Amino acid sequence: MSEYNNKDLAAFKDVWVFCEQRQGNLMPTDFELISEARRLADELGCKLYGLLLGGEGIGEKAKELAGFGADGIIVCEHPLLETYTTDGYTKVIVDTVKERKPEVVLFGATNIGRDLGPRCAARLHTGLCADCTHLDVDVPGYQQFLRGASTLDEARIGGLDSALVMGQKHDVSHDLKMTRPAFGGHLMATIICPRFRPAMATVRPGVMKKAPFDEAKANAAEIIKENVVLAESDFETKVLSVEKAAKKLVDLVGADYIVSVGRGIAKDVDLGIKLGQQLADELHGVLGGSRVVIDSGWLSADHQVGQTGKTVHPKVYVALGISGAIQHKAGMQDSEMIIAVNTNPSAPMFEIADYGIVGDLFKVTPMLIEAIREIKANK
Amino acid sequence: MKIIVCVKQVPDTSGKVAVKPDGTLDRASMLTIINPDDVNAVEAALALKDEYGCKTVVVTMGPPPAEKMLRTIMAMGIDEGILISGREFGGSDTYATSQIIAAGLVHLGIDDDDIIICGRQAIDGDTAQVGPQIAEKLGIPQISYAGDIKKDGNTITVKRMLEDGYMMIQMKTPCLITCVKELNQPRYMSTYGIFEAYQKPLAVYDYNTLKDEPLIDPETIGLQGSPTNILVSFTPPLKGAGTILEGADMNTCKTLAKILDDKHIIR
């Protein structure tokens, strides 16, 4: 292994995506991140590699990943990598990064990515930006993004081709610009890692768009089998078992239509949930809930929309009796259409709703269901 | 044996968030609270204390007023408080923050049978990075997203929650756990606890206290020690105001249903 100096920026090149697998199955974030990272690699003028860790035979999944735009897949196969462990995965990723020196490493911001990323970044002494929702390298492209996504004025946006780093003007044209929400989405921040490499980020699941699968790219991809050095003595944690949730979890992230219920159902929880579910059924959608609904045990945690729950961007989001705390809005404000029903006319949810009805959800929802059924009957 | 809980004081973002014209948060105008996930970490420590009678310590890094938060947590039953506070520590990102907190924990002394517990993530930064990074700096194992914790001697068994299920994982002390809110139901302060909290020891670690710790180096703390920089922070544009459909009656619902139908939503 050649000398590793995390401040020798010129020694680092290529973009890597950590490709998470669970029980040998690839995760949707792998495809989303490879698709998005293709653009970043093109903007940097470098190659894009997937980094796939797993047990014997995991390399067979490499082409499936590459078809979304990777130039190659680095495969780390070892019996001790079959199941995710913080220590085993950190060691192998850190070893591989030190040997091959990528400029950028992306992880999906899943429970595993957010366990692994911080540990790798701390060991490599580099920066990690959590839960990003937008990534750029190209400065004009980044500035164009800001024109639509921020309230910054043109003069400020124009000046963002450089930053003051340690008292010196620093040209950001080769830095990964990692944008993420903070304070429940009320504030956005763009983070750079100007002095160290690799720049690392975890990326929020469901935000980046998956590219179409390209058979030719899949077949052309370079498959690199890494020599993994790993022993039982490298492990301080031991996985006893991996259990899938017994009941089918609600797929909020993939849903086009979501009806969510909030505190407004408190006076008759069972009826409120029943009405929400009925409306969701009419729209061929799924039922979600705000934090209070989950914290009170009225719906299970997989139904939770918001900063601490799922981030969703369905075609239609119906909020029944949800006032719209910013943590909740952070998880759903990018929905294509938002419909709010609330008795309080000054509920923050009305500020972002496309259509609002000020009224009691227990009265309005049955009428709305009836109106929808009437239209269906006349089709 | 002791249990160390790491907590953070955060602005209460459940109400209105005040933003200054330059795009930074107007912290002065907002109330501060104990980060919600950290309250579950405190409860996890107290539950272990109830069972084993061990000492519990709460640690935070923040400005001097964070002492009040530490007193509140001590009123819940935690035995000692440590406030890591200093101008030199300001501007730290997660890397530098974990470096400083780890130095504080080394200064306190980590014994072979100690457990460090953190909340999953803070509601201001939402990074979930400082817990795992403290573990890395201390060279100890971690299990994040803990939904259940069992202790048998020096063996800790944790249920790590995943999006689609969970893993059962074992590790030996000393170790670090980050916990989710499903882990427990936090207790309230007792009247006696509030009285007692002000008699309990609270130490302040400033730069001078920690400067000889190997982890503390101008290269690794504060703004200078932070690998990441904020290029810019900004507020997203407000979505254009929508339409309030007047009246909560059948006609209104029919109007809305027709809008949905016109947009091909009703199938």
Chai-1 contact restraints between the chains, C-beta under 6 A:
chainA,res_idxA,chainB,res_idxB,connection_type,confidence,min_distance_angstrom,max_distance_angstrom,comment,restraint_id
A,T86,B,Q142,contact,1.0,0.0,6.0,A-B,restraint_1
A,N111,B,Y145,contact,1.0,0.0,6.0,A-B,restraint_2
A,N111,B,L162,contact,1.0,0.0,6.0,A-B,restraint_3
A,R114,B,A128,contact,1.0,0.0,6.0,A-B,restraint_4
A,D115,B,S144,contact,1.0,0.0,6.0,A-B,restraint_5
A,P118,B,Q129,contact,1.0,0.0,6.0,A-B,restraint_6
A,P118,B,P132,contact,1.0,0.0,6.0,A-B,restraint_7
A,P118,B,Q133,contact,1.0,0.0,6.0,A-B,restraint_8
A,R119,B,P132,contact,1.0,0.0,6.0,A-B,restraint_9
A,R119,B,E136,contact,1.0,0.0,6.0,A-B,restraint_10
A,A122,B,Q133,contact,1.0,0.0,6.0,A-B,restraint_11
A,A122,B,E136,contact,1.0,0.0,6.0,A-B,restraint_12
A,R123,B,E136,contact,1.0,0.0,6.0,A-B,restraint_13
A,T126,B,P227,contact,1.0,0.0,6.0,A-B,restraint_14
A,G127,B,P227,contact,1.0,0.0,6.0,A-B,restraint_15
A,G127,B,T228,contact,1.0,0.0,6.0,A-B,restraint_16
A,A130,B,T127,contact,1.0,0.0,6.0,A-B,restraint_17
A,A130,B,Q129,contact,1.0,0.0,6.0,A-B,restraint_18
A,S150,B,F234,contact,1.0,0.0,6.0,A-B,restraint_19
A,T151,B,T235,contact,1.0,0.0,6.0,A-B,restraint_20
A,T151,B,P237,contact,1.0,0.0,6.0,A-B,restraint_21
A,L152,B,F234,contact,1.0,0.0,6.0,A-B,restraint_22
A,L160,B,V232,contact,1.0,0.0,6.0,A-B,restraint_23
A,A163,B,L231,contact,1.0,0.0,6.0,A-B,restraint_24
A,V165,B,N229,contact,1.0,0.0,6.0,A-B,restraint_25
A,A182,B,G125,contact,1.0,0.0,6.0,A-B,restraint_26
A,F183,B,T13,contact,1.0,0.0,6.0,A-B,restraint_27
A,F183,B,V17,contact,1.0,0.0,6.0,A-B,restraint_28
A,F183,B,D124,contact,1.0,0.0,6.0,A-B,restraint_29
A,G184,B,T13,contact,1.0,0.0,6.0,A-B,restraint_30
A,H186,B,V17,contact,1.0,0.0,6.0,A-B,restraint_31
A,L187,B,S233,contact,1.0,0.0,6.0,A-B,restraint_32
A,M188,B,F234,contact,1.0,0.0,6.0,A-B,restraint_33
A,M188,B,P236,contact,1.0,0.0,6.0,A-B,restraint_34
A,A189,B,I230,contact,1.0,0.0,6.0,A-B,restraint_35
A,A189,B,S233,contact,1.0,0.0,6.0,A-B,restraint_36
A,T190,B,L231,contact,1.0,0.0,6.0,A-B,restraint_37
A,T190,B,V232,contact,1.0,0.0,6.0,A-B,restraint_38
A,I191,B,T228,contact,1.0,0.0,6.0,A-B,restraint_39
A,I192,B,N229,contact,1.0,0.0,6.0,A-B,restraint_40
A,I192,B,L231,contact,1.0,0.0,6.0,A-B,restraint_41
A,C193,B,P227,contact,1.0,0.0,6.0,A-B,restraint_42
A,C193,B,T228,contact,1.0,0.0,6.0,A-B,restraint_43
A,F196,B,P227,contact,1.0,0.0,6.0,A-B,restraint_44
A,E236,B,P141,contact,1.0,0.0,6.0,A-B,restraint_45
A,E236,B,M171,contact,1.0,0.0,6.0,A-B,restraint_46
A,T237,B,P141,contact,1.0,0.0,6.0,A-B,restraint_47
A,T237,B,I169,contact,1.0,0.0,6.0,A-B,restraint_48
A,T237,B,M171,contact,1.0,0.0,6.0,A-B,restraint_49
A,K238,B,Q170,contact,1.0,0.0,6.0,A-B,restraint_50
A,V239,B,M167,contact,1.0,0.0,6.0,A-B,restraint_51
A,V239,B,I169,contact,1.0,0.0,6.0,A-B,restraint_52
A,L240,B,M168,contact,1.0,0.0,6.0,A-B,restraint_53
A,L240,B,Q170,contact,1.0,0.0,6.0,A-B,restraint_54
A,S241,B,M168,contact,1.0,0.0,6.0,A-B,restraint_55
A,V242,B,M167,contact,1.0,0.0,6.0,A-B,restraint_56
A,E243,B,G165,contact,1.0,0.0,6.0,A-B,restraint_57
A,E243,B,Y166,contact,1.0,0.0,6.0,A-B,restraint_58
A,K244,B,G165,contact,1.0,0.0,6.0,A-B,restraint_59
A,A245,B,D164,contact,1.0,0.0,6.0,A-B,restraint_60
A,A245,B,G165,contact,1.0,0.0,6.0,A-B,restraint_61
A,V316,B,I265,contact,1.0,0.0,6.0,A-B,restraint_62
A,A325,B,S14,contact,1.0,0.0,6.0,A-B,restraint_63
A,I326,B,T13,contact,1.0,0.0,6.0,A-B,restraint_64
A,I352,B,K239,contact,1.0,0.0,6.0,A-B,restraint_65
A,A353,B,G242,contact,1.0,0.0,6.0,A-B,restraint_66
A,D354,B,G242,contact,1.0,0.0,6.0,A-B,restraint_67
A,Y355,B,G242,contact,1.0,0.0,6.0,A-B,restraint_68
A,Y355,B,T243,contact,1.0,0.0,6.0,A-B,restraint_69
A,Y355,B,L256,contact,1.0,0.0,6.0,A-B,restraint_70
A,G356,B,I244,contact,1.0,0.0,6.0,A-B,restraint_71
A,I357,B,L245,contact,1.0,0.0,6.0,A-B,restraint_72
A,I357,B,A248,contact,1.0,0.0,6.0,A-B,restraint_73
A,I357,B,T252,contact,1.0,0.0,6.0,A-B,restraint_74
A,G359,B,A248,contact,1.0,0.0,6.0,A-B,restraint_75
A,V364,B,A248,contact,1.0,0.0,6.0,A-B,restraint_76
A,M367,B,M250,contact,1.0,0.0,6.0,A-B,restraint_77
A,M367,B,C253,contact,1.0,0.0,6.0,A-B,restraint_78
A,L368,B,C253,contact,1.0,0.0,6.0,A-B,restraint_79
A,A371,B,C253,contact,1.0,0.0,6.0,A-B,restraint_80
A,A371,B,K254,contact,1.0,0.0,6.0,A-B,restraint_81
A,A371,B,A257,contact,1.0,0.0,6.0,A-B,restraint_82
A,I372,B,A257,contact,1.0,0.0,6.0,A-B,restraint_83
A,I372,B,I266,contact,1.0,0.0,6.0,A-B,restraint_84
A,I375,B,A257,contact,1.0,0.0,6.0,A-B,restraint_85
A,I375,B,D261,contact,1.0,0.0,6.0,A-B,restraint_86
A,I375,B,I266,contact,1.0,0.0,6.0,A-B,restraint_87
